[in-house]
Amino acid sequence: MRFPKHLPLFLLAGLCLAGSGCRSTKPDVYVVQEEGRSTWRAIFDKKMPSPAEQWSYAQETLNAGRLKKADRRMLYLYRRWPNSKEAPWAARARADILLARGKEKEAYEAYQYLIDNYSSRMADYDTALERQFGIAVKLMNQRRMRWLFGGYRAPEYAVEYFEGVIRNGPQWARAPEAQFLAGRCQEEAGEHELAISAYGVLGYRYPQSGFAEEGAWRQIQCLDRLRKEFPSSPDILDRTLTATTVFLSTYPQSERRGGIIQLRNELYEVKAGRVLDEAAFYAKVPKEPEAAILYYEQLIEEYPKSRLVPVAEERIAELRRLMAMPEASRSPVAPRSKPLPFLKDDGHVEG
C-alpha cells in the first residue's frame, strides 16, 4: 500500500494499523521486567550481577559487623531485584539491621515494607509483628528532651504504631494488648474521648481477651474524669451510668464490682438530685404547684431507691396542702416597690 508523502505521521500510523499491507516487526508478547530500580546510596558501592551473589556479598558484610554497609547492600538487592527469591530475605535482614542500629522508626517502616510487599513469601510473620510491637512500646515509654528537667513523655505518638500492628495482624495473639495500649496512650495524654473510643473497640473486637475487663474499667475511669470536668453535662452522666451497667452485666464476678456499684449509686443520686432541683424550681414559681408535683412524682417513680424520695414525698404533701388553700391566700399580690436610683457606690447596689 502506498501513502502520500504529505500525510502526518499519526495518520500514517493509523492507516498502517488498519490496513492489511503493514506487518509489525515485534512479536505481540508481554515481557516481565525482573529488575527494579537502583539506589543512590549504592552508586559508589560494589554491585554484584545477580541477586544470589548480592545476597552472599551482603551477608558477608553483615557477618563482619559492618551494619551500615550491610544495610545499604540489602536495600540495593531488594530494590534492584524485587521479584527474586532473595528479596524478602534482604528486606527482613535490613529491618533487623536498622533495629540493631537503634533506628526504631526506620526499622518499623522497614518491617512494614516487608509485610506490605512480601507477606505471602516471608517466613516468621509473627516475629515481624513482635518487633513492631516492641518498637511501639519503646516509643510509648520514651522520654524526650532528657536534658530539660529530665525530659517528658509523649505516649500519643505511639498510637499510630500500635494501630499499624493491629492492622497487620488483627487476629495476632497480642493484638488485644496493642489495642489496650493504644487506649492507654490516649488516656495518659489527656485525650479521654479518644481513649474511651479505643477501649470500646477493644471490648467489641476482643471480648474474650484478658484486657477486655481492664479496658472497660479504664473506660469508666475516663468517663468519670469527664463528668467531673463537665459536671453539668447530662450526656456524660448518662454515658457513665450506661458504662457501669454494661460492666456489671458483663463481668459480674469482677474484683472491681464493689467500686463500680458505689460509683453507680453515686450517679443514681446525682440524677435523682437533678429531678429534685427541677421540681424545686417549679415549686417556687407562683401558680405552678402542679408542675412541681409532677417532677416530685417522677423522682419517686424513676429513682425509688434514692435517699431523696422522703424529701420528695414531704414536698408533695406540702404542695397539696397549699393547693387546698384559696388561691388568693397562696399567691398574694405584693405591693410594687419604688425603683432605686442609679448609684456608682457599690455599697448601695442591691444584691
C-alpha positions as CSV (number, residue, x, y, z in Angstrom):
1,M,0.0,0.0,0.0
2,R,1.4,3.4,-1.0
3,F,0.6,6.6,1.0
4,P,1.0,10.2,0.0
5,K,4.2,11.8,1.5
6,H,2.4,14.8,2.8
7,L,0.2,12.9,5.3
8,P,1.1,13.5,9.0
9,L,2.8,10.7,10.9
10,F,-0.1,9.9,13.3
11,L,-2.4,9.4,10.2
12,L,0.2,7.1,8.6
13,A,0.4,5.1,11.8
14,G,-3.4,4.7,12.0
15,L,-3.6,3.6,8.4
16,C,-0.8,1.2,8.9
17,L,-2.6,-0.5,11.8
18,A,-5.9,-0.6,9.9
19,G,-4.5,-1.8,6.6
20,S,-3.6,-5.3,5.6
21,G,-0.3,-4.3,4.0
22,C,1.5,-3.4,7.2
23,R,3.1,-6.0,9.4
24,S,4.6,-5.4,12.9
25,T,8.3,-6.3,13.3
26,K,8.0,-7.1,17.1
27,P,6.1,-10.1,18.4
28,D,2.9,-9.3,20.3
29,V,4.0,-10.6,23.7
30,Y,4.3,-9.3,27.3
31,V,7.8,-9.1,28.9
32,V,8.1,-9.2,32.7
33,Q,10.9,-7.0,34.0
34,E,12.6,-8.7,36.8
35,E,15.0,-5.8,37.6
36,G,13.8,-2.8,39.6
37,R,15.5,0.5,40.3
38,S,18.8,1.0,41.9
39,T,19.6,3.3,44.9
40,W,21.6,6.4,45.1
41,R,23.4,5.1,48.2
42,A,24.9,2.3,46.1
43,I,26.4,4.5,43.4
44,F,30.0,4.1,44.6
45,D,29.5,0.7,46.2
46,K,30.4,-2.6,44.6
47,K,27.5,-4.3,42.9
48,M,27.0,-8.0,42.0
49,P,25.5,-9.1,38.7
50,S,22.8,-11.4,40.3
51,P,20.6,-11.4,43.4
52,A,22.2,-14.6,44.7
53,E,25.7,-13.1,44.5
54,Q,24.5,-9.8,46.0
55,W,22.8,-11.7,48.9
56,S,26.1,-13.6,49.7
57,Y,28.0,-10.3,49.4
58,A,25.6,-8.5,51.8
59,Q,25.7,-11.4,54.2
60,E,29.5,-11.4,54.4
61,T,29.3,-7.7,55.2
62,L,26.8,-8.3,57.9
63,N,28.8,-11.2,59.4
64,A,31.8,-8.9,59.6
65,G,29.8,-6.5,61.8
66,R,29.6,-3.7,59.2
67,L,25.9,-2.9,59.8
68,K,25.7,0.3,57.9
69,K,27.2,-1.1,54.7
70,A,25.2,-4.3,55.1
71,D,22.0,-2.1,55.3
72,R,23.0,-0.4,52.1
73,R,23.7,-3.6,50.2
74,M,20.5,-5.3,51.4
75,L,18.5,-2.3,50.3
76,Y,20.2,-2.4,46.9
77,L,19.3,-6.1,46.5
78,Y,15.5,-5.9,47.0
79,R,15.2,-2.7,45.0
80,R,17.2,-4.0,42.1
81,W,15.7,-7.5,42.0
82,P,12.3,-7.1,43.8
83,N,10.9,-10.4,42.4
84,S,13.8,-12.5,43.3
85,K,13.6,-15.2,46.0
86,E,16.3,-13.3,47.9
87,A,14.3,-10.1,48.0
88,P,12.2,-11.0,51.1
89,W,15.3,-12.2,52.9
90,A,17.1,-8.9,52.2
91,A,14.1,-6.8,53.3
92,R,13.9,-8.7,56.6
93,A,17.6,-8.6,57.1
94,R,17.6,-4.8,56.6
95,A,14.7,-4.3,59.1
96,D,16.7,-6.3,61.7
97,I,19.8,-4.3,61.0
98,L,18.0,-1.0,61.4
99,L,16.6,-2.2,64.8
100,A,20.1,-3.3,65.9
101,R,21.4,0.1,65.0
102,G,18.8,1.8,67.3
103,K,16.8,3.3,64.5
104,E,13.4,2.3,65.8
105,K,11.2,4.3,63.5
106,E,13.1,3.4,60.4
107,A,13.0,-0.2,61.4
108,Y,9.3,-0.1,62.0
109,E,8.9,1.2,58.4
110,A,11.2,-1.5,57.1
111,Y,9.1,-4.2,58.7
112,Q,6.0,-2.5,57.3
113,Y,7.6,-2.6,53.8
114,L,8.3,-6.3,54.3
115,I,4.8,-7.0,55.3
116,D,3.2,-4.9,52.6
117,N,5.3,-6.4,49.7
118,Y,6.3,-9.9,50.8
119,S,3.7,-11.1,53.3
120,S,3.0,-14.3,51.3
121,R,6.7,-15.0,50.8
122,M,8.2,-14.1,54.1
123,A,8.9,-16.5,56.9
124,D,8.1,-16.0,60.6
125,Y,5.4,-13.4,60.2
126,D,4.6,-13.3,63.9
127,T,8.2,-12.3,64.7
128,A,7.9,-9.3,62.5
129,L,4.8,-8.2,64.3
130,E,6.5,-8.8,67.7
131,R,9.4,-6.5,66.6
132,Q,6.9,-3.8,65.5
133,F,5.0,-4.2,68.8
134,G,8.2,-3.8,70.8
135,I,9.1,-0.6,68.9
136,A,5.7,0.8,69.6
137,V,6.1,0.1,73.4
138,K,9.5,1.7,73.4
139,L,8.2,4.8,71.7
140,M,5.3,4.9,74.2
141,N,7.7,5.0,77.2
142,Q,10.4,7.0,75.6
143,R,11.4,10.3,77.4
144,R,12.1,13.2,75.0
145,M,14.5,16.1,75.6
146,R,16.1,14.5,78.7
147,W,18.4,17.4,79.0
148,L,15.4,19.6,80.0
149,F,14.5,18.7,83.6
150,G,14.7,15.0,82.9
151,G,12.6,15.2,79.7
152,Y,8.9,14.4,79.1
153,R,6.8,11.6,77.7
154,A,4.6,11.8,74.7
155,P,2.8,8.5,74.5
156,E,0.3,9.7,72.0
157,Y,2.9,9.4,69.3
158,A,2.9,5.6,69.7
159,V,-0.8,5.3,68.9
160,E,-0.3,5.1,65.1
161,Y,2.3,2.4,65.6
162,F,0.0,0.2,67.8
163,E,-2.8,0.7,65.2
164,G,-0.4,-0.4,62.5
165,V,0.4,-3.6,64.3
166,I,-3.3,-4.3,64.7
167,R,-4.0,-3.8,61.0
168,N,-1.1,-6.1,60.1
169,G,-2.3,-8.8,62.5
170,P,-5.9,-8.3,63.7
171,Q,-6.0,-11.9,64.9
172,W,-2.5,-12.0,66.3
173,A,-2.2,-13.1,69.9
174,R,-1.0,-9.7,71.1
175,A,-3.5,-7.6,69.1
176,P,-5.8,-7.1,72.1
177,E,-2.8,-5.8,74.1
178,A,-1.9,-3.5,71.3
179,Q,-5.4,-2.1,71.2
180,F,-5.4,-1.7,75.0
181,L,-2.1,0.2,74.9
182,A,-3.4,2.5,72.2
183,G,-6.1,3.5,74.6
184,R,-3.6,3.9,77.5
185,C,-1.5,6.2,75.3
186,Q,-4.6,8.4,74.6
187,E,-5.6,8.4,78.3
188,E,-2.1,9.4,79.5
189,A,-2.1,12.2,77.0
190,G,-5.4,13.5,78.4
191,E,-7.4,12.6,75.3
192,H,-10.2,11.0,77.3
193,E,-12.7,10.8,74.4
194,L,-10.2,9.1,72.1
195,A,-9.2,6.7,75.0
196,I,-12.9,5.8,75.5
197,S,-13.3,5.0,71.8
198,A,-10.1,2.8,71.8
199,Y,-11.3,0.9,74.9
200,G,-14.7,0.5,73.3
201,V,-13.1,-1.1,70.2
202,L,-11.2,-3.4,72.5
203,G,-14.3,-4.7,74.1
204,Y,-16.1,-5.1,70.7
205,R,-13.3,-6.8,68.8
206,Y,-11.7,-8.9,71.6
207,P,-14.4,-9.5,74.3
208,Q,-12.7,-12.8,75.4
209,S,-9.3,-11.2,75.9
210,G,-7.8,-10.7,79.3
211,F,-7.5,-7.0,78.5
212,A,-11.2,-6.5,77.8
213,E,-12.2,-6.1,81.5
214,E,-9.3,-3.7,82.2
215,G,-10.3,-1.7,79.2
216,A,-13.9,-1.5,80.3
217,W,-12.7,-0.3,83.7
218,R,-10.4,2.3,82.2
219,Q,-13.3,3.5,80.0
220,I,-15.4,4.1,83.1
221,Q,-12.5,6.0,84.7
222,C,-12.1,8.3,81.7
223,L,-15.9,9.0,81.7
224,D,-15.8,9.8,85.4
225,R,-13.0,12.3,84.8
226,L,-15.0,13.9,82.0
227,R,-18.0,14.0,84.4
228,K,-16.0,15.9,87.0
229,E,-14.6,18.2,84.3
230,F,-18.1,18.9,82.9
231,P,-20.5,18.4,85.9
232,S,-23.4,20.0,84.1
233,S,-23.4,17.7,81.1
234,P,-26.3,15.2,81.2
235,D,-24.8,13.3,78.2
236,I,-21.6,12.4,80.0
237,L,-23.6,11.4,83.1
238,D,-25.8,9.1,81.1
239,R,-22.8,7.6,79.3
240,T,-21.0,6.9,82.6
241,L,-24.1,5.3,84.0
242,T,-24.5,3.1,80.9
243,A,-20.9,2.1,81.1
244,T,-21.2,1.0,84.7
245,T,-24.4,-1.0,83.8
246,V,-22.6,-2.8,81.0
247,F,-19.6,-3.6,83.1
248,L,-21.7,-5.1,85.9
249,S,-23.7,-7.3,83.5
250,T,-20.6,-8.3,81.5
251,Y,-18.2,-9.0,84.4
252,P,-20.5,-10.0,87.4
253,Q,-17.6,-11.7,89.2
254,S,-15.1,-8.9,88.8
255,E,-13.0,-7.8,91.8
256,R,-13.9,-4.2,90.9
257,R,-17.6,-4.9,91.3
258,G,-17.8,-3.1,94.7
259,G,-16.2,0.1,93.4
260,I,-18.5,0.1,90.3
261,I,-21.6,-0.3,92.4
262,Q,-20.5,2.5,94.6
263,L,-19.9,4.8,91.6
264,R,-23.3,3.7,90.1
265,N,-25.1,4.6,93.3
266,E,-23.4,8.0,93.3
267,L,-24.5,8.6,89.8
268,Y,-28.0,7.4,90.7
269,E,-28.3,10.1,93.4
270,V,-26.9,12.7,91.1
271,K,-29.6,12.1,88.5
272,A,-32.3,12.0,91.2
273,G,-30.9,15.3,92.6
274,R,-31.3,16.9,89.2
275,V,-35.0,15.9,89.1
276,L,-35.4,17.3,92.6
277,D,-33.8,20.6,91.5
278,E,-36.3,20.9,88.6
279,A,-39.2,20.2,90.9
280,A,-37.9,22.8,93.4
281,F,-37.7,25.4,90.7
282,Y,-41.4,24.9,89.7
283,A,-42.4,24.9,93.4
284,K,-41.1,28.5,93.7
285,V,-43.0,29.7,90.6
286,P,-46.4,31.2,91.5
287,K,-49.4,29.2,90.4
288,E,-47.2,26.2,89.3
289,P,-47.5,23.7,92.1
290,E,-49.0,21.0,89.8
291,A,-45.8,21.1,87.7
292,A,-43.6,20.7,90.8
293,I,-45.7,17.8,92.0
294,L,-45.2,16.0,88.6
295,Y,-41.5,16.3,88.9
296,Y,-41.5,15.0,92.5
297,E,-43.6,12.1,91.4
298,Q,-41.2,11.4,88.6
299,L,-38.3,11.3,91.1
300,I,-40.2,8.7,93.2
301,E,-41.1,6.6,90.2
302,E,-37.8,6.6,88.4
303,Y,-35.5,6.6,91.4
304,P,-37.4,4.7,94.1
305,K,-34.2,3.7,96.0
306,S,-32.9,7.2,96.2
307,R,-32.4,8.8,99.6
308,L,-34.2,11.9,98.2
309,V,-37.6,10.0,98.0
310,P,-38.7,11.0,101.5
311,V,-37.9,14.6,100.7
312,A,-40.0,14.4,97.5
313,E,-42.9,12.9,99.4
314,E,-42.8,15.6,102.1
315,R,-42.7,18.3,99.4
316,I,-45.7,16.8,97.6
317,A,-47.7,16.8,100.8
318,E,-46.8,20.5,101.4
319,L,-47.8,21.5,97.9
320,R,-51.1,19.7,98.1
321,R,-51.9,21.4,101.4
322,L,-51.0,24.7,99.7
323,M,-53.3,23.9,96.7
324,A,-56.2,23.2,99.1
325,M,-56.0,26.8,100.3
326,P,-57.8,29.7,98.5
327,E,-55.8,30.9,95.5
328,A,-55.7,34.5,96.8
329,S,-54.0,33.4,100.1
330,R,-51.4,31.3,98.4
331,S,-50.3,33.8,95.9
332,P,-50.7,37.3,97.5
333,V,-50.0,40.3,95.3
334,A,-47.0,42.1,96.7
335,P,-47.0,46.0,96.6
336,R,-44.9,47.5,93.8
337,S,-41.7,48.9,95.2
338,K,-40.2,52.2,94.0
339,P,-37.2,51.9,91.6
340,L,-33.9,52.5,93.2
341,P,-31.8,55.4,91.9
342,F,-28.7,54.6,89.9
343,L,-25.6,54.9,92.2
344,K,-21.9,54.2,91.4
345,D,-21.2,53.3,95.0
346,D,-21.0,49.5,95.3
347,G,-22.3,49.7,98.9
348,H,-25.8,50.8,97.6
349,V,-26.1,48.3,94.8
350,E,-28.9,45.8,95.6
351,G,-27.9,42.1,95.6
